[in-house]
Amino acid sequence: MNFENIAEQVYQETFDKMFDALVEEYKRGEIDLETLEANADEQSQVLLNGMFEGETKFAYTNAIVDAHQFVISKVKNGTLVVEAE
């Protein structure tokens, strides 16, 4: 990892893994919209606190919040649905 780009790399890796995991959990019915919204709110507070803890922690938490918000938007606009078994 290049030290100059570490925060960006941490963000992208975290976002990709978190987004994929959230999509799969939602499709399997293991997490609902209300839980996604509560988690996003909680992580947003962590993000605000993380601003004072360093750039890498900020990037990591920002990626978690963004992944939650992106999944929430996909659920709300109907492009992500629970798959029937």
Secondary structure per residue as TSV (DSSP state, phi and psi in degrees):
chain	resnum	aa	ss	phi	psi
A	1	M	-	360.0	133.1
A	2	N	-	-78.3	125.1
A	3	F	G	-60.9	-28.2
A	4	E	G	-69.3	-28.5
A	5	N	G	-113.4	14.7
A	6	I	H	-60.3	-42.1
A	7	A	H	-63.4	-41.7
A	8	E	H	-64.8	-41.5
A	9	Q	H	-67.3	-41.0
A	10	V	H	-61.4	-44.2
A	11	Y	H	-58.2	-53.3
A	12	Q	H	-64.2	-43.7
A	13	E	H	-64.2	-42.1
A	14	T	H	-67.3	-45.7
A	15	F	H	-59.0	-49.5
A	16	D	H	-58.9	-47.3
A	17	K	H	-66.1	-44.0
A	18	M	H	-65.9	-45.9
A	19	F	H	-59.3	-50.5
A	20	D	H	-59.2	-42.8
A	21	A	H	-65.0	-42.5
A	22	L	H	-65.2	-41.3
A	23	V	H	-60.9	-46.6
A	24	E	H	-65.1	-42.1
A	25	E	H	-61.9	-41.7
A	26	Y	H	-66.4	-45.4
A	27	K	H	-58.8	-36.7
A	28	R	T	-82.7	-2.3
A	29	G	T	76.9	19.1
A	30	E	S	-87.6	-12.8
A	31	I	S	-143.8	141.2
A	32	D	-	-112.1	174.3
A	33	L	H	-59.5	-41.7
A	34	E	H	-62.4	-40.0
A	35	T	H	-68.4	-40.5
A	36	L	H	-59.0	-45.7
A	37	E	H	-65.4	-40.5
A	38	A	H	-64.8	-42.6
A	39	N	H	-63.1	-41.8
A	40	A	H	-63.2	-41.9
A	41	D	H	-62.7	-44.4
A	42	E	H	-63.0	-45.0
A	43	Q	H	-69.7	-27.8
A	44	S	H	-64.3	-38.1
A	45	Q	H	-66.9	-41.4
A	46	V	H	-61.2	-39.1
A	47	L	H	-61.0	-44.6
A	48	L	H	-60.7	-42.3
A	49	N	H	-68.5	-35.2
A	50	G	H	-68.8	-17.8
A	51	M	T	-57.9	-25.5
A	52	F	T	-97.3	1.1
A	53	E	S	-107.5	4.1
A	54	G	-	118.6	156.9
A	55	E	H	-65.4	-39.0
A	56	T	H	-69.1	-45.0
A	57	K	H	-62.1	-39.9
A	58	F	H	-61.0	-45.9
A	59	A	H	-63.4	-41.7
A	60	Y	H	-61.8	-50.9
A	61	T	H	-68.1	-36.7
A	62	N	H	-60.8	-40.8
A	63	A	H	-63.8	-39.8
A	64	I	H	-63.6	-46.2
A	65	V	H	-62.0	-47.0
A	66	D	H	-62.2	-41.1
A	67	A	H	-61.8	-45.1
A	68	H	H	-60.0	-46.7
A	69	Q	H	-65.5	-34.8
A	70	F	H	-69.0	-42.2
A	71	V	H	-64.6	-42.8
A	72	I	H	-57.2	-43.5
A	73	S	H	-65.6	-37.1
A	74	K	H	-67.4	-37.6
A	75	V	H	-65.9	-47.7
A	76	K	H	-66.3	-31.5
A	77	N	T	-92.6	3.2
A	78	G	T	84.3	7.6
A	79	T	S	-87.6	-6.6
A	80	L	S	-129.6	119.8
A	81	V	-	-130.6	157.8
A	82	V	-	-69.4	130.9
A	83	E	-	-85.0	130.8
A	84	A	-	-74.7	140.6
A	85	E	-	-97.3	360.0
